[in-house]
């Protein structure tokens, strides 16, 4: 039976709650809160990043692995919530309403399904300690969300939701830069 990315995130968070008091980091580099702060300094919206990362109580003691779970998990939850919003909006729309908006919402639904699929794969990769491609996944998902925004060819009712996810994905990209790929 497949386990969803959100369930993986929840299980991992519980594990961290019990294990962080036992294990300490031997890294001579930045302490954990400095690491999270440094990540935010590498984004275009430091304030949004700080609010997003530090909304998780584990962030202040998080290493790069835990930060990856935090930010990719937040992106996954945001994308899932937005896809649900799109589904409810489509159900409430009538076929004779603004066709541009209806068409845009239908396209966005597909883009968000792609985003959720990619973010779920990232969460599964984190579970197996596979870090290669986190940067590419963040970029690909951001492209899908930007395509959603562009699908309205004009004023989008999704602008704020899309922008919030794009900002989270920029944080995901910054965290992915903590991993070196050979």
Secondary structure, 3 states (H helix, E strand, C coil): CCCCHHHHHHHHHHHHHHHCCCCCCCCCCCCHHHHHHHHHHCCCCHHHHHHHHCCCCCHHHCCHHHHHHHHHHHHHHHHHHHHHHHHHHHHHCCCCCCHHHHHHHHHHHHHHHHHHHHHHHHHHHHHCCCCCCHHHHHHHHHHHHHHHHHCCCCCCCCHHHHHHHHHHHHHHHHHHCCCCCC
